[in-house]
């Protein structure tokens, strides 16, 4: 049972530990891609890279603002 708890903690720290907002944007991108692919006949592959292109600068800006200057 301890290895299950340890694996759960590892997954939480790996996925959400650094920046919860980026993890949320990736989940939204995956959900949006799934919904777009199943709702229309249009290709939906482009939606997830668009979310990543938004998530990366957001993450970098948040990191820069958190880092003390000196």
C-alpha positions in Angstrom: 0.0 0.0 0.0 2.9 2.4 0.7 4.1 2.1 -2.9 0.6 3.2 -4.2 0.7 6.3 -1.9 4.3 7.0 -3.0 3.4 6.7 -6.7 0.4 9.0 -6.1 2.6 11.6 -4.5 5.1 11.3 -7.3 2.4 11.8 -9.9 1.0 14.8 -8.1 4.4 16.4 -7.7 5.4 15.6 -11.3 2.2 16.9 -12.9 1.0 19.7 -10.6 4.0 20.4 -8.4 5.8 22.9 -10.6 2.9 25.0 -11.9 -0.8 24.0 -11.4 -1.9 26.5 -14.0 0.1 24.9 -16.8 -1.3 21.5 -15.7 -4.8 22.9 -15.9 -4.2 24.4 -19.3 -2.9 21.1 -20.6 -6.0 19.3 -19.3 -8.2 22.0 -20.9 -6.3 21.6 -24.2 -6.8 17.8 -24.1 -10.5 18.1 -23.3 -11.0 20.8 -26.0 -9.2 18.7 -28.6 -11.3 15.6 -27.7 -14.5 17.6 -27.8 -13.6 19.3 -31.1 -12.6 16.0 -32.7 -15.9 14.3 -31.7 -18.2 17.3 -32.4 -17.0 18.2 -35.9 -15.4 16.6 -38.9 -12.7 19.3 -38.8 -9.2 18.3 -37.8 -8.6 19.0 -34.2 -4.8 18.3 -33.9 -3.9 22.0 -33.9 -5.8 22.8 -30.7 -3.4 21.2 -28.2 -0.3 22.9 -29.7 -2.2 26.2 -29.5 -2.8 25.6 -25.8 0.9 24.8 -25.3 1.9 28.0 -27.1 -0.2 29.9 -24.6 0.9 27.8 -21.5 4.6 28.2 -22.1 4.8 32.0 -22.0 2.3 32.1 -19.1 4.5 29.8 -17.1 7.6 31.8 -17.9 6.0 35.1 -16.9 4.7 33.6 -13.6 8.2 32.2 -12.9 9.9 35.6 -13.6 7.4 37.4 -11.3 8.0 34.8 -8.5 11.8 35.0 -8.7 13.3 37.6 -6.4 15.5 40.1 -8.2 18.8 41.1 -6.8 
